[in-house]
Amino acid sequence: MLQAHIFLTQTFVNQLKLKRLIAKAWLQNSTKTWDKLATFLEDSDLDSFWNQQLVKGTVLEPNLDTKKEFTDSLLEFYVRYTKPTLLFLGNLDSFSLPMQEGMLKFLEEPPQNLIIILFAQERGNILPTISSRCQLHRLPNQLVLGLLDQKLLEQTKNKLPAADSVCKHLVLHKPLSLPDLKNLEREEIDFWLWQVQVYLENFYKHQPHWSYLHQLAKVIKARQLNQQNLQKKFVLAWLNTT
């Protein structure tokens, strides 16, 4: 069985909390599955549990020096682990191509009892040679909604209309008033559009209708255009197309 795992977060999440959820789910479950992550969302003991595991050495959270050869940094973890140990290596979205290539051998032949944890938003952001060496886990929408990046939530709250309100406008085919785009960052737009997409998916799930599916397709298209760095005005105007 592969010892490296990549968690697909879909959008920007609170990775500090996600790490703690993963650590508790893995180290406290004899079944060694990830299906209990959501059950720990409201656990007030997460931080203390995490700190205990850091002290015990069952959780490793290195701050890898990118100035140093990445492969050399990984060699430091080739030691004998007598008990299951979680190594959190970071977010692949922020890894350069040389860094991703430098970890291939490590992912393929990690030390015994070392479980490697990585994050990425989508599978498309990962080198195929890396994804083939890892088990991929797509976080369910409801869990992601409970882990959304709080800083981005506050930023978008002041710049963009509420995602559920936008969903209602789209479902009722009401035109949206575009916000001031001058201070909007691309990641804020993508973060907001992802939430709109989830609301629409849920709406369509409960009331399947071709017109709702059409609105959902527009939101997905807007996300694609934003990721292609097209003009922000054009990206959001796409939501008002017929």
C-alpha positions as CSV (number, residue, x, y, z in Angstrom):
1,M,0.0,0.0,0.0
2,L,1.2,3.5,-0.8
3,Q,2.5,5.4,2.2
4,A,2.1,8.9,0.7
5,H,-1.3,10.7,0.7
6,I,-2.5,13.8,-1.1
7,F,-5.6,15.6,0.2
8,L,-7.4,17.6,-2.5
9,T,-8.9,20.6,-0.7
10,Q,-10.7,22.0,-3.8
11,T,-10.2,25.6,-2.6
12,F,-8.3,27.6,0.1
13,V,-8.7,26.0,3.5
14,N,-7.4,26.3,7.0
15,Q,-4.5,23.9,6.6
16,L,-3.4,24.2,10.3
17,K,-6.8,22.8,11.3
18,L,-6.8,20.2,8.6
19,K,-3.4,18.9,9.7
20,R,-4.8,18.4,13.2
21,L,-7.9,16.6,11.9
22,I,-5.8,14.2,9.9
23,A,-3.4,13.5,12.8
24,K,-6.3,12.8,15.2
25,A,-8.2,10.6,12.7
26,W,-5.1,8.6,11.8
27,L,-3.5,8.2,15.2
28,Q,-6.7,7.5,17.1
29,N,-8.3,5.1,14.6
30,S,-7.2,1.5,14.6
31,T,-8.8,1.1,11.2
32,K,-6.4,3.6,9.7
33,T,-9.0,5.4,7.5
34,W,-9.6,9.0,6.8
35,D,-13.4,8.8,6.8
36,K,-13.7,10.3,10.3
37,L,-12.2,13.7,9.6
38,A,-15.5,15.5,9.9
39,T,-16.3,14.0,13.3
40,F,-13.4,16.0,14.8
41,L,-14.3,19.4,13.4
42,E,-15.7,20.7,16.7
43,D,-13.2,18.9,18.9
44,S,-11.8,21.4,21.4
45,D,-8.9,19.0,22.1
46,L,-7.3,19.3,18.6
47,D,-4.5,21.7,19.5
48,S,-3.4,19.9,22.7
49,F,-3.5,16.5,20.9
50,W,-1.4,17.9,18.1
51,N,1.2,19.4,20.5
52,Q,1.4,16.0,22.4
53,Q,2.1,14.2,19.1
54,L,4.8,16.8,18.2
55,V,6.5,16.1,21.5
56,K,6.2,12.3,21.1
57,G,7.6,12.6,17.6
58,T,4.6,10.8,16.0
59,V,3.9,14.0,14.0
60,L,6.6,15.8,12.0
61,E,6.1,19.3,10.6
62,P,9.4,20.4,9.1
63,N,10.1,23.8,7.8
64,L,12.1,22.8,4.7
65,D,14.7,25.2,3.6
66,T,14.0,25.8,-0.1
67,K,17.5,27.4,-0.5
68,K,18.9,24.0,0.2
69,E,18.6,21.1,-2.2
70,F,15.1,19.7,-1.6
71,T,16.2,16.1,-2.0
72,D,19.0,16.6,0.6
73,S,16.4,17.9,3.0
74,L,14.2,14.8,2.5
75,L,17.2,12.5,3.2
76,E,17.1,13.7,6.8
77,F,13.9,11.7,7.3
78,Y,15.5,8.4,6.2
79,V,15.7,7.0,9.8
80,R,14.1,4.0,11.5
81,Y,10.5,4.7,12.7
82,T,9.4,2.2,15.3
83,K,5.8,3.4,15.3
84,P,3.5,5.1,12.7
85,T,4.7,8.7,12.1
86,L,3.0,11.4,10.1
87,L,5.2,13.7,8.0
88,F,3.4,16.8,6.8
89,L,5.4,18.0,3.8
90,G,3.2,21.0,2.7
91,N,1.1,22.3,-0.2
92,L,2.1,21.0,-3.7
93,D,0.4,24.1,-5.2
94,S,3.3,26.2,-3.8
95,F,6.0,23.7,-4.8
96,S,8.2,24.6,-7.8
97,L,8.7,22.0,-10.5
98,P,12.2,21.1,-9.3
99,M,10.9,20.6,-5.8
100,Q,8.1,18.3,-7.0
101,E,10.6,16.3,-9.1
102,G,13.0,16.2,-6.2
103,M,10.6,14.3,-4.0
104,L,9.7,11.5,-6.5
105,K,12.2,8.9,-5.1
106,F,11.2,9.7,-1.5
107,L,7.5,9.2,-2.3
108,E,8.2,5.9,-4.0
109,E,10.4,4.4,-1.3
110,P,9.7,6.1,2.0
111,P,11.1,4.7,5.3
112,Q,8.9,2.1,7.0
113,N,6.2,3.4,9.3
114,L,6.5,7.0,7.8
115,I,3.2,8.3,6.4
116,I,3.7,11.3,4.1
117,I,0.9,13.9,3.9
118,L,0.6,16.5,1.2
119,F,-2.0,19.0,0.1
120,A,-3.2,20.3,-3.3
121,Q,-6.4,22.0,-4.4
122,E,-6.9,19.9,-7.5
123,R,-5.4,16.8,-9.1
124,G,-4.6,18.9,-12.2
125,N,-2.0,20.9,-10.1
126,I,0.0,17.8,-9.4
127,L,2.7,16.2,-11.6
128,P,1.3,12.8,-12.9
129,T,4.6,11.2,-11.7
130,I,3.7,12.4,-8.1
131,S,0.0,11.5,-8.2
132,S,0.9,8.0,-9.3
133,R,3.0,7.5,-6.2
134,C,0.3,8.7,-3.8
135,Q,-3.2,7.9,-2.6
136,L,-5.5,10.8,-3.5
137,H,-8.3,11.8,-1.1
138,R,-10.8,14.4,-2.3
139,L,-12.3,16.2,0.7
140,P,-16.1,16.3,0.6
141,N,-17.8,19.7,0.1
142,Q,-19.3,19.8,3.6
143,L,-15.9,19.2,5.2
144,V,-14.3,21.9,3.1
145,L,-17.1,24.3,4.0
146,G,-16.2,23.8,7.6
147,L,-12.5,24.4,6.9
148,L,-12.6,27.5,4.7
149,D,-9.7,29.9,5.1
150,Q,-10.9,32.5,7.6
151,K,-8.8,35.3,6.3
152,L,-10.1,34.9,2.7
153,L,-13.6,34.6,4.1
154,E,-13.3,38.0,5.8
155,Q,-11.7,39.5,2.7
156,T,-14.4,38.3,0.3
157,K,-17.2,39.1,2.7
158,N,-16.3,42.8,2.3
159,K,-15.8,42.7,-1.4
160,L,-18.3,40.2,-2.9
161,P,-22.0,39.3,-2.3
162,A,-22.7,36.2,-0.2
163,A,-22.4,33.0,-2.2
164,D,-25.9,31.7,-1.2
165,S,-27.4,35.0,-2.3
166,V,-25.6,34.8,-5.7
167,C,-26.9,31.2,-6.1
168,K,-30.5,32.4,-5.6
169,H,-30.0,35.2,-8.2
170,L,-28.7,32.7,-10.7
171,V,-31.4,30.2,-10.1
172,L,-34.1,32.9,-10.6
173,H,-32.2,34.2,-13.6
174,K,-31.8,37.6,-12.0
175,P,-28.8,39.7,-13.2
176,L,-26.0,40.2,-10.8
177,S,-24.5,43.6,-10.0
178,L,-20.7,43.3,-10.4
179,P,-18.6,44.5,-7.5
180,D,-15.7,46.9,-7.7
181,L,-12.9,44.8,-9.3
182,K,-10.0,47.1,-8.6
183,N,-9.2,45.6,-5.2
184,L,-10.2,42.0,-6.0
185,E,-7.4,39.4,-6.2
186,R,-7.7,36.3,-8.4
187,E,-7.6,33.9,-5.5
188,E,-10.4,35.8,-3.8
189,I,-12.5,35.4,-7.0
190,D,-11.8,31.7,-7.3
191,F,-12.5,31.2,-3.6
192,W,-15.8,32.9,-3.9
193,L,-16.8,31.2,-7.1
194,W,-16.0,27.8,-5.6
195,Q,-18.5,28.5,-2.8
196,V,-21.2,29.6,-5.3
197,Q,-20.5,26.4,-7.3
198,V,-21.1,24.2,-4.2
199,Y,-24.4,26.0,-3.4
200,L,-25.6,25.5,-7.0
201,E,-24.5,21.8,-7.0
202,N,-26.5,21.3,-3.8
203,F,-29.5,23.1,-5.3
204,Y,-29.4,21.0,-8.4
205,K,-29.0,17.8,-6.4
206,H,-32.3,18.5,-4.6
207,Q,-34.1,20.0,-7.7
208,P,-32.5,18.6,-10.8
209,H,-33.5,20.8,-13.8
210,W,-31.6,21.7,-17.0
211,S,-31.7,25.5,-16.3
212,Y,-30.0,25.0,-12.9
213,L,-27.4,22.9,-14.6
214,H,-26.9,25.7,-17.1
215,Q,-26.2,28.1,-14.3
216,L,-23.8,25.7,-12.7
217,A,-21.9,25.4,-16.0
218,K,-21.5,29.2,-16.1
219,V,-19.9,29.3,-12.7
220,I,-17.5,26.5,-13.6
221,K,-16.6,28.3,-16.8
222,A,-16.0,31.6,-14.8
223,R,-13.6,29.7,-12.6
224,Q,-11.8,28.4,-15.6
225,L,-11.5,31.8,-17.2
226,N,-10.3,33.3,-13.9
227,Q,-7.6,30.6,-13.6
228,Q,-6.5,31.5,-17.2
229,N,-5.9,35.0,-16.1
230,L,-8.5,36.6,-18.3
231,Q,-9.7,40.1,-17.5
232,K,-11.5,40.0,-14.1
233,K,-14.4,42.0,-15.5
234,F,-15.0,39.5,-18.3
235,V,-14.7,36.6,-15.8
236,L,-17.5,37.9,-13.6
237,A,-19.6,39.2,-16.5
238,W,-19.8,35.6,-17.7
239,L,-22.2,34.9,-14.8
240,N,-24.7,37.3,-16.5
241,T,-24.6,35.6,-19.9
242,T,-27.7,33.8,-21.2
